[in-house]
Amino acid sequence: MIKVKMNVQTAYHGELLRAGKVYEIDETIAKRWIASKIAAKAEDK
């Protein structure tokens, strides 16, 4: 699981993911979304 910050609003497994918020999602999906600029990897603080 990887934390990503969404750049757009989308639905994922029946859940609404809002732009600008951070979510933890599956690594393979996260890599695909980061490559297509749907999301950006969240910085660990």
N, CA, C and O atoms as a GROMACS GRO file, in nm:
protein
  180
    1MET      N    1   0.084  -0.118   0.000
    1MET     CA    2   0.000   0.000   0.000
    1MET      C    3   0.089   0.125   0.000
    1MET      O    4   0.189   0.133   0.071
    2ILE      N    5   0.049   0.222  -0.082
    2ILE     CA    6   0.122   0.348  -0.095
    2ILE      C    7   0.024   0.463  -0.073
    2ILE      O    8  -0.092   0.456  -0.113
    3LYS      N    9   0.072   0.568  -0.009
    3LYS     CA   10  -0.010   0.687   0.010
    3LYS      C   11   0.009   0.779  -0.109
    3LYS      O   12   0.122   0.810  -0.148
    4VAL      N   13  -0.102   0.822  -0.168
    4VAL     CA   14  -0.098   0.913  -0.282
    4VAL      C   15  -0.189   1.033  -0.256
    4VAL      O   16  -0.289   1.022  -0.185
    5LYS      N   17  -0.152   1.146  -0.314
    5LYS     CA   18  -0.236   1.267  -0.309
    5LYS      C   19  -0.303   1.278  -0.444
    5LYS      O   20  -0.236   1.284  -0.547
    6MET      N   21  -0.435   1.281  -0.444
    6MET     CA   22  -0.511   1.282  -0.569
    6MET      C   23  -0.505   1.419  -0.637
    6MET      O   24  -0.519   1.522  -0.571
    7ASN      N   25  -0.485   1.420  -0.768
    7ASN     CA   26  -0.488   1.542  -0.849
    7ASN      C   27  -0.627   1.564  -0.908
    7ASN      O   28  -0.663   1.677  -0.942
    8VAL      N   29  -0.705   1.458  -0.920
    8VAL     CA   30  -0.842   1.465  -0.973
    8VAL      C   31  -0.933   1.384  -0.882
    8VAL      O   32  -0.886   1.308  -0.798
    9GLN      N   33  -1.062   1.402  -0.898
    9GLN     CA   34  -1.160   1.322  -0.824
    9GLN      C   35  -1.191   1.197  -0.904
    9GLN      O   36  -1.212   1.205  -1.025
   10THR      N   37  -1.194   1.082  -0.838
   10THR     CA   38  -1.225   0.957  -0.906
   10THR      C   39  -1.290   0.860  -0.809
   10THR      O   40  -1.286   0.880  -0.687
   11ALA      N   41  -1.350   0.756  -0.862
   11ALA     CA   42  -1.407   0.650  -0.780
   11ALA      C   43  -1.315   0.529  -0.786
   11ALA      O   44  -1.263   0.494  -0.893
   12TYR      N   45  -1.294   0.465  -0.671
   12TYR     CA   46  -1.206   0.349  -0.662
   12TYR      C   47  -1.268   0.250  -0.565
   12TYR      O   48  -1.281   0.279  -0.446
   13HIS      N   49  -1.305   0.134  -0.613
   13HIS     CA   50  -1.371   0.030  -0.533
   13HIS      C   51  -1.494   0.084  -0.461
   13HIS      O   52  -1.516   0.055  -0.343
   14GLY      N   53  -1.575   0.162  -0.532
   14GLY     CA   54  -1.698   0.214  -0.476
   14GLY      C   55  -1.680   0.331  -0.381
   14GLY      O   56  -1.778   0.380  -0.324
   15GLU      N   57  -1.557   0.377  -0.363
   15GLU     CA   58  -1.529   0.489  -0.274
   15GLU      C   59  -1.491   0.611  -0.358
   15GLU      O   60  -1.420   0.599  -0.457
   16LEU      N   61  -1.540   0.728  -0.318
   16LEU     CA   62  -1.509   0.851  -0.390
   16LEU      C   63  -1.380   0.910  -0.335
   16LEU      O   64  -1.371   0.944  -0.217
   17LEU      N   65  -1.280   0.923  -0.420
   17LEU     CA   66  -1.151   0.981  -0.382
   17LEU      C   67  -1.148   1.124  -0.433
   17LEU      O   68  -1.156   1.146  -0.553
   18ARG      N   69  -1.135   1.220  -0.345
   18ARG     CA   70  -1.141   1.362  -0.379
   18ARG      C   71  -1.004   1.418  -0.411
   18ARG      O   72  -0.903   1.376  -0.355
   19ALA      N   73  -1.002   1.515  -0.503
   19ALA     CA   74  -0.878   1.584  -0.540
   19ALA      C   75  -0.822   1.659  -0.420
   19ALA      O   76  -0.897   1.721  -0.344
   20GLY      N   77  -0.690   1.654  -0.403
   20GLY     CA   78  -0.623   1.726  -0.295
   20GLY      C   79  -0.611   1.650  -0.164
   20GLY      O   80  -0.543   1.696  -0.072
   21LYS      N   81  -0.675   1.535  -0.154
   21LYS     CA   82  -0.669   1.457  -0.030
   21LYS      C   83  -0.573   1.339  -0.048
   21LYS      O   84  -0.545   1.297  -0.160
   22VAL      N   85  -0.525   1.287   0.063
   22VAL     CA   86  -0.429   1.176   0.062
   22VAL      C   87  -0.501   1.046   0.096
   22VAL      O   88  -0.580   1.040   0.191
   23TYR      N   89  -0.475   0.941   0.017
   23TYR     CA   90  -0.536   0.810   0.038
   23TYR      C   91  -0.428   0.703   0.027
   23TYR      O   92  -0.326   0.723  -0.038
   24GLU      N   93  -0.452   0.590   0.091
   24GLU     CA   94  -0.362   0.476   0.083
   24GLU      C   95  -0.427   0.373  -0.009
   24GLU      O   96  -0.536   0.323   0.018
   25ILE      N   97  -0.357   0.342  -0.119
   25ILE     CA   98  -0.411   0.248  -0.217
   25ILE      C   99  -0.305   0.144  -0.255
   25ILE      O  100  -0.189   0.156  -0.216
   26ASP      N  101  -0.347   0.044  -0.330
   26ASP     CA  102  -0.260  -0.064  -0.375
   26ASP      C  103  -0.143  -0.011  -0.457
   26ASP      O  104  -0.159   0.084  -0.534
   27GLU      N  105  -0.026  -0.072  -0.442
   27GLU     CA  106   0.096  -0.024  -0.506
   27GLU      C  107   0.088  -0.024  -0.659
   27GLU      O  108   0.134   0.070  -0.722
   28THR      N  109   0.031  -0.128  -0.719
   28THR     CA  110   0.025  -0.134  -0.866
   28THR      C  111  -0.067  -0.026  -0.923
   28THR      O  112  -0.035   0.036  -1.024
   29ILE      N  113  -0.180  -0.003  -0.857
   29ILE     CA  114  -0.271   0.104  -0.900
   29ILE      C  115  -0.205   0.239  -0.881
   29ILE      O  116  -0.214   0.326  -0.968
   30ALA      N  117  -0.138   0.258  -0.768
   30ALA     CA  118  -0.072   0.385  -0.738
   30ALA      C  119   0.032   0.418  -0.845
   30ALA      O  120   0.039   0.532  -0.891
   31LYS      N  121   0.113   0.322  -0.885
   31LYS     CA  122   0.215   0.346  -0.987
   31LYS      C  123   0.151   0.388  -1.120
   31LYS      O  124   0.203   0.476  -1.188
   32ARG      N  125   0.040   0.326  -1.155
   32ARG     CA  126  -0.031   0.360  -1.278
   32ARG      C  127  -0.087   0.501  -1.271
   32ARG      O  128  -0.076   0.577  -1.368
   33TRP      N  129  -0.146   0.536  -1.159
   33TRP     CA  130  -0.204   0.670  -1.141
   33TRP      C  131  -0.097   0.777  -1.141
   33TRP      O  132  -0.116   0.884  -1.199
   34ILE      N  133   0.017   0.751  -1.077
   34ILE     CA  134   0.127   0.848  -1.072
   34ILE      C  135   0.182   0.870  -1.214
   34ILE      O  136   0.211   0.984  -1.252
   35ALA      N  137   0.197   0.763  -1.290
   35ALA     CA  138   0.248   0.774  -1.427
   35ALA      C  139   0.154   0.854  -1.517
   35ALA      O  140   0.199   0.924  -1.607
   36SER      N  141   0.023   0.843  -1.492
   36SER     CA  142  -0.074   0.914  -1.576
   36SER      C  143  -0.117   1.048  -1.516
   36SER      O  144  -0.209   1.112  -1.567
   37LYS      N  145  -0.050   1.090  -1.410
   37LYS     CA  146  -0.074   1.222  -1.345
   37LYS      C  147  -0.211   1.234  -1.279
   37LYS      O  148  -0.257   1.345  -1.253
   38ILE      N  149  -0.276   1.122  -1.252
   38ILE     CA  150  -0.402   1.124  -1.178
   38ILE      C  151  -0.374   1.153  -1.031
   38ILE      O  152  -0.455   1.216  -0.963
   39ALA      N  153  -0.258   1.106  -0.984
   39ALA     CA  154  -0.219   1.125  -0.844
   39ALA      C  155  -0.069   1.148  -0.835
   39ALA      O  156   0.005   1.124  -0.931
   40ALA      N  157  -0.026   1.194  -0.718
   40ALA     CA  158   0.116   1.213  -0.691
   40ALA      C  159   0.148   1.139  -0.561
   40ALA      O  160   0.064   1.131  -0.472
   41LYS      N  161   0.269   1.087  -0.550
   41LYS     CA  162   0.308   1.016  -0.430
   41LYS      C  163   0.311   1.114  -0.313
   41LYS      O  164   0.370   1.221  -0.322
   42ALA      N  165   0.246   1.075  -0.202
   42ALA     CA  166   0.239   1.161  -0.083
   42ALA      C  167   0.372   1.154  -0.009
   42ALA      O  168   0.433   1.048   0.003
   43GLU      N  169   0.416   1.268   0.040
   43GLU     CA  170   0.540   1.275   0.118
   43GLU      C  171   0.513   1.228   0.260
   43GLU      O  172   0.416   1.271   0.323
   44ASP      N  173   0.599   1.140   0.312
   44ASP     CA  174   0.588   1.097   0.452
   44ASP      C  175   0.643   1.206   0.541
   44ASP      O  176   0.749   1.263   0.515
   45LYS      N  177   0.569   1.234   0.647
   45LYS     CA  178   0.610   1.342   0.737
   45LYS      C  179   0.643   1.287   0.873
   45LYS      O  180   0.680   1.362   0.963
   0.00000   0.00000   0.00000
